[in-house]
């Protein structure tokens, strides 16, 4: 009997990617919603999308990152803070 193990990892990958919250779900998280009050919507939305893109890539590479709304909101919030922090200037 032939066992094909390829579909299981692919199915696991699809399931992991489907488990990611939507951009709108993350934007409505209280931590992100509080950032949206004082910052440009485009900046916050971009940070959420970038965080989700990074997590998607990590999943595709075989990692098992935390895909909870809280984790994505936390990561996106850190991105916003970094974007708003003044960089090193010569």
C-alpha positions in Angstrom: 0.0 0.0 0.0 1.3 3.4 -1.0 1.2 6.2 1.6 1.3 9.7 0.2 2.6 12.0 3.0 2.7 15.2 0.8 -1.0 16.2 1.3 -0.8 16.3 5.1 1.9 19.0 5.3 0.2 21.0 2.6 -3.1 20.7 4.5 -1.4 21.7 7.7 0.1 24.7 5.9 -3.3 25.7 4.6 -4.8 25.3 8.0 -2.1 27.4 9.7 -2.5 30.1 7.1 -6.3 30.1 7.5 -5.9 30.4 11.3 -4.4 33.9 10.8 -6.8 36.7 11.7 -7.9 39.1 9.1 -6.6 42.7 8.9 -9.9 44.0 10.0 -10.0 41.7 13.0 -6.5 42.9 14.1 -7.4 46.5 13.5 -10.4 46.1 15.9 -8.2 44.7 18.6 -8.2 47.1 21.6 -4.4 47.6 21.5 -4.5 48.5 17.8 -7.7 50.5 18.1 -6.0 52.7 20.7 -3.1 53.4 18.3 -5.6 54.3 15.5 -7.0 57.1 17.6 -3.8 59.2 17.3 -2.0 58.0 14.3 -2.7 57.9 10.5 -4.9 54.9 9.6 -2.6 54.0 6.7 0.4 53.7 9.0 -1.4 51.4 11.4 -3.0 49.3 8.6 0.4 48.9 6.9 1.9 47.7 10.2 -0.8 45.1 10.6 -0.4 43.9 7.0 3.4 43.7 7.3 3.1 41.7 10.5 0.7 39.3 8.9 2.9 39.0 5.8 5.9 38.2 8.1 3.9 35.5 10.0 2.7 34.0 6.7 6.3 33.7 5.5 7.4 32.1 8.7 4.5 29.6 8.5 5.5 28.8 4.9 9.1 28.2 6.0 7.9 25.6 8.5 7.8 27.7 11.7 4.9 27.6 14.0 4.5 31.3 15.1 1.7 32.4 17.4 -1.1 33.4 15.1 -3.5 34.7 17.7 -5.1 38.1 17.3 -3.3 39.2 20.4 0.1 38.2 19.1 -0.5 39.8 15.7 -1.7 43.0 17.4 1.3 43.1 19.6 3.7 42.7 16.7 1.9 45.3 14.6 1.9 47.7 17.6 5.7 47.2 17.9 6.1 48.0 14.2 4.1 51.2 14.7 6.3 52.3 17.6 9.4 51.6 15.6 8.1 53.5 12.6 7.3 56.5 14.9 10.6 56.5 16.7 13.2 58.9 15.5 16.0 57.0 13.7 19.7 57.6 14.3 20.7 60.7 12.5 24.3 61.5 11.5 
